Amino acid sequence: MAFQPQLGAGGEVDSFAVESDGKLLIGGSFTVINGTSRNRIARLNADGSLDSGFDPGTGINSGVSSIALQSDGKIVIGGYFTVVDGAARWRVARLLGDAH
């Protein structure tokens, strides 16, 4: 399977993490991925298409510079942000595997 991210990111990608199923979490300063609104965090399928099952809600209000995967499927992010999906989160947050 070839990795073809179509239109790509509409801004910088500063961090990524590869999940066990080959999907790719990306973080950065982008607000669009492959033509779809995604505020600074997104998940791509192994072929580079946007994983629509990963819903970051309203997203993150500033750049994501690091991503780590926990063994329980949760995602830890760090960066310059102060809000994650409408909730105050000062530069570090933990997300569920589906981003809620």
FIKOLZA-1660 file (N, C-alpha, C; in steps of 0.1 Angstrom, whole numbers, plus 5000, padded with zeros to 4 digits):
% residues 100
   i   px   py   pz ch aa at
   1 5008 4988 5000  A  M  N
   1 5000 5000 5000  A  M CA
   1 5009 5012 5000  A  M  C
   2 5007 5021 4991  A  A  N
   2 5015 5033 4990  A  A CA
   2 5009 5044 4999  A  A  C
   3 5018 5052 5005  A  F  N
   3 5014 5063 5013  A  F CA
   3 5012 5075 5004  A  F  C
   4 4999 5080 5002  A  Q  N
   4 4996 5091 4993  A  Q CA
   4 4987 5100 5001  A  Q  C
   5 4993 5111 5008  A  P  N
   5 4985 5120 5016  A  P CA
   5 4976 5130 5008  A  P  C
   6 4974 5128 4996  A  Q  N
   6 4965 5136 4987  A  Q CA
   6 4969 5151 4988  A  Q  C
   7 4961 5159 4994  A  L  N
   7 4964 5174 4995  A  L CA
   7 4974 5177 5006  A  L  C
   8 4976 5168 5015  A  G  N
   8 4986 5170 5026  A  G CA
   8 4981 5180 5037  A  G  C
   9 4990 5185 5044  A  A  N
   9 4987 5194 5055  A  A CA
   9 4987 5209 5051  A  A  C
  10 4978 5217 5056  A  G  N
  10 4978 5231 5053  A  G CA
  10 4985 5239 5063  A  G  C
  11 4997 5235 5067  A  G  N
  11 5006 5241 5077  A  G CA
  11 5016 5231 5081  A  G  C
  12 5024 5235 5091  A  E  N
  12 5035 5226 5095  A  E CA
  12 5031 5214 5103  A  E  C
  13 5037 5203 5100  A  V  N
  13 5036 5191 5108  A  V CA
  13 5049 5190 5116  A  V  C
  14 5048 5191 5129  A  D  N
  14 5059 5191 5138  A  D CA
  14 5062 5178 5146  A  D  C
  15 5052 5169 5146  A  S  N
  15 5053 5157 5154  A  S CA
  15 5044 5146 5148  A  S  C
  16 5048 5134 5150  A  F  N
  16 5040 5122 5146  A  F CA
  16 5043 5110 5154  A  F  C
  17 5033 5101 5154  A  A  N
  17 5035 5088 5161  A  A CA
  17 5028 5078 5153  A  A  C
  18 5034 5066 5151  A  V  N
  18 5029 5055 5143  A  V CA
  18 5022 5046 5153  A  V  C
  19 5009 5043 5150  A  E  N
  19 5002 5033 5158  A  E CA
  19 5004 5019 5154  A  E  C
  20 5001 5009 5162  A  S  N
  20 5004 4995 5159  A  S CA
  20 4997 4990 5146  A  S  C
  21 4985 4997 5142  A  D  N
  21 4978 4993 5130  A  D CA
  21 4983 5000 5118  A  D  C
  22 4994 5008 5119  A  G  N
  22 4999 5015 5108  A  G CA
  22 4994 5029 5106  A  G  C
  23 4984 5033 5114  A  K  N
  23 4979 5046 5113  A  K CA
  23 4989 5056 5119  A  K  C
  24 4988 5069 5114  A  L  N
  24 4998 5079 5118  A  L CA
  24 4991 5091 5124  A  L  C
  25 4994 5094 5137  A  L  N
  25 4989 5106 5143  A  L CA
  25 4999 5117 5140  A  L  C
  26 4994 5128 5136  A  I  N
  26 5002 5140 5133  A  I CA
  26 4998 5152 5141  A  I  C
  27 5007 5160 5145  A  G  N
  27 5005 5172 5152  A  G CA
  27 5013 5183 5147  A  G  C
  28 5008 5196 5148  A  G  N
  28 5016 5207 5143  A  G CA
  28 5008 5220 5144  A  G  C
  29 5010 5229 5134  A  S  N
  29 5003 5241 5133  A  S CA
  29 4993 5242 5122  A  S  C
  30 4990 5231 5116  A  F  N
  30 4981 5230 5105  A  F CA
  30 4966 5232 5110  A  F  C
  31 4957 5236 5101  A  T  N
  31 4943 5236 5104  A  T CA
  31 4935 5229 5093  A  T  C
  32 4942 5223 5083  A  V  N
  32 4935 5215 5073  A  V CA
  32 4944 5204 5069  A  V  C
  33 4937 5192 5068  A  I  N
  33 4944 5180 5063  A  I CA
  33 4936 5174 5051  A  I  C
  34 4943 5173 5040  A  N  N
  34 4936 5167 5028  A  N CA
  34 4923 5174 5025  A  N  C
  35 4922 5187 5027  A  G  N
  35 4911 5195 5024  A  G CA
  35 4900 5195 5035  A  G  C
  36 4902 5188 5046  A  T  N
  36 4893 5188 5057  A  T CA
  36 4898 5195 5069  A  T  C
  37 4889 5203 5076  A  S  N
  37 4894 5210 5088  A  S CA
  37 4898 5201 5099  A  S  C
  38 4910 5203 5104  A  R  N
  38 4915 5195 5115  A  R CA
  38 4925 5205 5122  A  R  C
  39 4922 5210 5134  A  N  N
  39 4930 5220 5141  A  N CA
  39 4941 5213 5149  A  N  C
  40 4952 5212 5142  A  R  N
  40 4965 5209 5148  A  R CA
  40 4968 5195 5153  A  R  C
  41 4958 5186 5151  A  I  N
  41 4960 5172 5153  A  I CA
  41 4951 5164 5144  A  I  C
  42 4956 5153 5139  A  A  N
  42 4948 5144 5130  A  A CA
  42 4954 5130 5130  A  A  C
  43 4946 5121 5124  A  R  N
  43 4951 5107 5122  A  R CA
  43 4949 5104 5108  A  R  C
  44 4960 5099 5102  A  L  N
  44 4959 5094 5088  A  L CA
  44 4959 5079 5088  A  L  C
  45 4952 5073 5078  A  N  N
  45 4952 5059 5076  A  N CA
  45 4966 5055 5070  A  N  C
  46 4969 5042 5070  A  A  N
  46 4982 5038 5064  A  A CA
  46 4984 5042 5050  A  A  C
  47 4973 5045 5042  A  D  N
  47 4975 5049 5028  A  D CA
  47 4977 5065 5027  A  D  C
  48 4976 5072 5039  A  G  N
  48 4977 5087 5038  A  G CA
  48 4964 5094 5038  A  G  C
  49 4953 5087 5037  A  S  N
  49 4940 5094 5037  A  S CA
  49 4936 5097 5051  A  S  C
  50 4928 5107 5053  A  L  N
  50 4923 5112 5066  A  L CA
  50 4915 5101 5073  A  L  C
  51 4917 5098 5085  A  D  N
  51 4909 5088 5093  A  D CA
  51 4898 5096 5099  A  D  C
  52 4886 5095 5093  A  S  N
  52 4874 5103 5097  A  S CA
  52 4869 5098 5111  A  S  C
  53 4873 5086 5115  A  G  N
  53 4869 5081 5128  A  G CA
  53 4876 5087 5140  A  G  C
  54 4887 5095 5137  A  F  N
  54 4894 5102 5148  A  F CA
  54 4888 5116 5148  A  F  C
  55 4881 5119 5158  A  D  N
  55 4874 5132 5159  A  D CA
  55 4879 5141 5170  A  D  C
  56 4888 5151 5167  A  P  N
  56 4893 5160 5177  A  P CA
  56 4884 5171 5181  A  P  C
  57 4872 5170 5178  A  G  N
  57 4862 5181 5182  A  G CA
  57 4866 5194 5176  A  G  C
  58 4867 5205 5184  A  T  N
  58 4871 5218 5179  A  T CA
  58 4886 5219 5177  A  T  C
  59 4893 5209 5182  A  G  N
  59 4907 5208 5180  A  G CA
  59 4915 5215 5191  A  G  C
  60 4927 5220 5187  A  I  N
  60 4936 5226 5196  A  I CA
  60 4939 5240 5192  A  I  C
  61 4941 5249 5201  A  N  N
  61 4942 5263 5198  A  N CA
  61 4956 5268 5194  A  N  C
  62 4966 5260 5195  A  S  N
  62 4979 5264 5191  A  S CA
  62 4987 5251 5188  A  S  C
  63 5000 5252 5184  A  G  N
  63 5007 5241 5179  A  G CA
  63 5009 5229 5188  A  G  C
  64 5010 5217 5182  A  V  N
  64 5013 5205 5189  A  V CA
  64 5027 5201 5185  A  V  C
  65 5036 5200 5195  A  S  N
  65 5050 5198 5191  A  S CA
  65 5055 5184 5195  A  S  C
  66 5047 5176 5203  A  S  N
  66 5050 5162 5206  A  S CA
  66 5038 5154 5208  A  S  C
  67 5039 5141 5204  A  I  N
  67 5029 5131 5206  A  I CA
  67 5035 5118 5211  A  I  C
  68 5028 5112 5221  A  A  N
  68 5033 5100 5226  A  A CA
  68 5020 5091 5227  A  A  C
  69 5022 5078 5225  A  L  N
  69 5011 5068 5226  A  L CA
  69 5013 5060 5239  A  L  C
  70 5002 5059 5246  A  Q  N
  70 5003 5050 5258  A  Q CA
  70 4998 5036 5254  A  Q  C
  71 5002 5026 5262  A  S  N
  71 4998 5012 5260  A  S CA
  71 4983 5010 5260  A  S  C
  72 4976 5018 5267  A  D  N
  72 4961 5017 5268  A  D CA
  72 4954 5024 5256  A  D  C
  73 4961 5029 5246  A  G  N
  73 4955 5035 5235  A  G CA
  73 4953 5050 5236  A  G  C
  74 4955 5056 5248  A  K  N
  74 4954 5070 5249  A  K CA
  74 4966 5077 5243  A  K  C
  75 4964 5090 5240  A  I  N
  75 4974 5098 5233  A  I CA
  75 4978 5110 5242  A  I  C
  76 4990 5112 5244  A  V  N
  76 4995 5123 5252  A  V CA
  76 5001 5133 5242  A  V  C
  77 4997 5146 5243  A  I  N
  77 5003 5156 5235  A  I CA
  77 5009 5168 5243  A  I  C
  78 5019 5174 5237  A  G  N
  78 5025 5186 5243  A  G CA
  78 5027 5196 5232  A  G  C
  79 5027 5209 5237  A  G  N
  79 5029 5219 5227  A  G CA
  79 5027 5233 5233  A  G  C
  80 5022 5242 5224  A  Y  N
  80 5021 5256 5228  A  Y CA
  80 5006 5260 5231  A  Y  C
  81 4997 5250 5231  A  F  N
  81 4983 5252 5233  A  F CA
  81 4979 5255 5247  A  F  C
  82 4967 5261 5249  A  T  N
  82 4961 5263 5262  A  T CA
  82 4946 5258 5262  A  T  C
  83 4941 5254 5251  A  V  N
  83 4928 5249 5250  A  V CA
  83 4928 5236 5240  A  V  C
  84 4921 5226 5245  A  V  N
  84 4919 5213 5237  A  V CA
  84 4904 5210 5237  A  V  C
  85 4898 5211 5225  A  D  N
  85 4884 5208 5224  A  D CA
  85 4875 5216 5234  A  D  C
  86 4879 5229 5235  A  G  N
  86 4871 5238 5244  A  G CA
  86 4874 5237 5258  A  G  C
  87 4883 5228 5263  A  A  N
  87 4887 5228 5277  A  A CA
  87 4901 5233 5279  A  A  C
  88 4903 5240 5290  A  A  N
  88 4916 5246 5293  A  A CA
  88 4926 5234 5296  A  A  C
  89 4937 5234 5288  A  R  N
  89 4948 5224 5290  A  R CA
  89 4961 5232 5287  A  R  C
  90 4969 5234 5297  A  W  N
  90 4981 5242 5296  A  W CA
  90 4993 5234 5291  A  W  C
  91 4994 5233 5278  A  R  N
  91 5006 5228 5271  A  R CA
  91 5008 5212 5272  A  R  C
  92 4999 5205 5279  A  V  N
  92 5000 5191 5279  A  V CA
  92 4985 5186 5281  A  V  C
  93 4982 5175 5274  A  A  N
  93 4968 5169 5275  A  A CA
  93 4969 5154 5271  A  A  C
  94 4959 5147 5276  A  R  N
  94 4958 5133 5272  A  R CA
  94 4944 5132 5266  A  R  C
  95 4944 5125 5254  A  L  N
  95 4932 5123 5246  A  L CA
  95 4929 5108 5246  A  L  C
  96 4917 5104 5244  A  L  N
  96 4913 5090 5242  A  L CA
  96 4917 5087 5228  A  L  C
  97 4918 5074 5225  A  G  N
  97 4922 5069 5212  A  G CA
  97 4914 5075 5200  A  G  C
  98 4901 5078 5203  A  D  N
  98 4893 5084 5192  A  D CA
  98 4893 5099 5193  A  D  C
  99 4901 5105 5202  A  A  N
  99 4903 5119 5204  A  A CA
  99 4893 5126 5213  A  A  C
 100 4883 5119 5219  A  H  N
 100 4874 5125 5228  A  H CA
 100 4878 5123 5242  A  H  C
% end
